[in-house]
Amino acid sequence: MQGIFISMEGPDGSGKSTQIELLKAYLEDKGYEIIITREPGGTVISEDIRRIILNKDYAEMGYMTEALLYASARAQLVTEVIKPALEAGKAVISDRFVDSSAVYQGMARGLGVDTAYKINAYAIQGIMPQLTIHLDLPATVGISRKKNQAELDRMELEAIDFHERVAEGYRKLASLDPDRIKTIDATMSIEDIHAKIVDYVEPLVKQ
């Protein structure tokens, strides 16, 4: 069985975690062994880097420092988890991948999309998702959801205009690569969103 790599992207609070669990169940029914991971994180080393990135006490962190830390966490995740899983024919579902750096650091932070991808070129080792699901949600709705869930981290505490740039950045990125990045209205019901995701995933399963 050929490995499948799917990433789930979108602004904070867009419902990625819920849809990842539903997608996991769907792919398990198709006979796949599933690996679920997240960014930054997914390995012991990457989770330690995550704690540094998201620590709200580190407000002085430079944008390039932030971008390089994300790339470092990603490099370890690809080496230790994603690449071996795909080589073993498993299905990998990642809560964010390199596109998040293109949006958050490249667009919202102003480093540039090309810069973000160049920084990550070595980290991802030529591995890209076959399919990226973009859950599109207004920034104000997403942050409101996050505030109701838990204490906010350093990125979530950014001003609303930052989150607006993130939401718009995802829309722009999706328009640049429509064959891979599929946009779904995240204000729909959980069931309707899942049904749309299945429509996009089915061709990969049939290959």
N, C-alpha and C positions, 0 to 999 in steps of 0.2 A: 504494500500500500504506500502510495506517495504521500510525503508529508505536506501539510497545509499550514500556512502562516497567515493569520488574520489579526489585524490590529483594530482596536476600538478607540476612536478619538472624539474629542468634543470639549467644550468648556467645562469648568468645574460645576458639578451638580446636574450634568446632562443625563445621568442614569446609566452610565457605562457598566457599573458593577452588576446591576440587575440584568442587563441584556447579555453580559458575558456568561452568567450562570445559566440563562435560558439557552444560549447558543451551545454551551458545554453539553447540556442534556440532549440537544438535537444531534450533535455530532457523535455523542456516545451511542445513540440509537443507530447511527450509520456504521458503527463498528470501529470508530477511532479511539485510540488512547489519547487523552487530552492533557495538555500542559497549560495551566493558566499562570500568567505572570503579570507583573505590573512594573511601571516605570515612574520614577526611579525606584529600583528595588529588584526583588526576585532572586537574589543570592545574598549570602551573609555579607560579603563585601559591599555589594550594591545597596543593601539596606542601611549599612553604616553611612554610606555616602548620602543616602536619602535623608538621614537624620540631620546631616550638616546642611544640606540644601534647604530643607523646610523649617529649620530652627528659626522661630520668629525673633530670637535675640540677635540674629545676624543680619540686621537691616542694612548694614554697610556693605554687604556683599556686592562686588562689582559684577556687571552683566557678563563680561567675558569669563570671569571666575565661575559664575553660575552655569554658563554654557559648557565649559570644560568639565565641570563636575558631573553634569548630566551625561556628557559623552563618555566619561570614565565609568560611570555606573552602567551605561548601555554596553560598553565594550566587554565588561565582565559578564553581563547577562547573556550576550550573544555567544561568548566563548564557552561558558559553563552550562547554559541551559538551552537556548534557542537552536543553535547549530547542531548539537548532538541530537536533540529531539526531532528535528526535521530529517536528519540523516537516518534516524530510526523509523521513519514513516509515521510519526505522531502528528497530531494537530495541535498547533500552538496558538493560543489566544492571548494577546497582550493588551493590557490596559495602558494604552499609549505606546508609541515607539518614536522613531526619528522625526516624524512629521510634527510631533508636539514641540520639538526644539525649533523647527522651522517657523512655527507659529509664535510660541511664547518668547523665545530669545531672538529669532530672526525678525519677526514682524512687531510684536508687542514691545519688545525691548529695543528694537531699532538696529540690531546688529546686521540685518540683511539675511534673506532666505539663502542666498548662495553661500554666505559665510557659515550659516548653521549647518548646511549639508556638507560643506568642505571639512568643517571641524569633525563631523561624524563619519566621514568616508572611511577612515581607518577603523572606527569603532564597530561599524556594522558588518565589515568584512564581505561586502557585496550582497548581503542578505536584506531583502525587502519583503514586506507582506505582499502576498498575491492579491489581497483584498483589504481595504481599509474602510471601515464604517465610520462615517462622520455623523454624530448625533448633534444636530443643529438646535441650539436653544438660545433665547435672548439672555444676555449676561445678567440682567437684573433678576431673572427667574432662577438662574442657576445659583447665584450667590445667596439668594433668599433661601433656597433649599439647603445649602451647605450650613448656613447660620442656624437652621433648625435642627441640624443633625449632630454637630459636634463643635469642639473648639477649633477655630480656624488656624491654619499654618501660615508660614511666611508668605507664600504665593497667594493664598486665598485672602489674606489681609490687604492686598494691594487695592488701590482706589478703583472705583467702578469704571473709570475711563480705560484703565489697563485691561480689565475684563471685557470691555466693549471691543478693544483692539484685538483681543484673543478670539472672540466670537466672529468678528469680521475677517480676521486672518484665516480662520478655518474655512470660511466660505470662499475666500479668494484662492486658497491652496487647492480646494476641491475643484474649482473651475479650471485650474491649470493641469490637473491630472484626472479627468473624469472617468477614464477607463478603470483606474484602480480605486479612487476615492469616491465612495457612494454616500451622498447626503440623504439623511432621513430626518424628518421633522420630529424632534424629541418632545414636542408638546402633545403628541398623540398618546393614545393609551399604550400601556406596556405590551399588551397583546398585539396591537396593530404594528408597533415598532418591531417586535420579534418576527412577525409575519413578513415584513419588508426585508429584514436581515436574511431570513431563510431564502427568500427569492434570489438574493445576491449570492448566497453561499452555495446553493444547489449546483450551479455549473462547476464549481471546484470539486464537489463531492463526486460528480459524474465522470470526471476526467480519468 
